Amino acid sequence: MSQLNELIAELKVKIIQTLGLMDVRPEDIKDDAPLVGGDTGIDSIDVLELVMMIEKIYGVKIESKELGSKVFASVRALATHILANQRQKA
């Protein structure tokens, strides 16, 4: 399993835990499906919680609404952003 796929799987679990999505399983979240407004029911308030979780756990900041729109397009986009920005800091 690639580093990206491992992070995607990890993020699905963390998203469910962070937002308390009791009726959602990791396999219910598709890698390329829209995160916000998609089947998971994630809204803008949930995104704020996810931004804080990502900064705390991964040390990656999402500092603008424009960037957030791109990063939260899907779990794959989020994982790609985290990997790219963790490498810059390392």
PyMOL commands that set and color helices and strands:
alter all, ss='L'
color gray80, all
select helices_A, chain A and resi 3-19+26-28+44-58+65-71+75-89
alter helices_A, ss='H'
color red, helices_A
deselect
rebuild
show_as cartoon
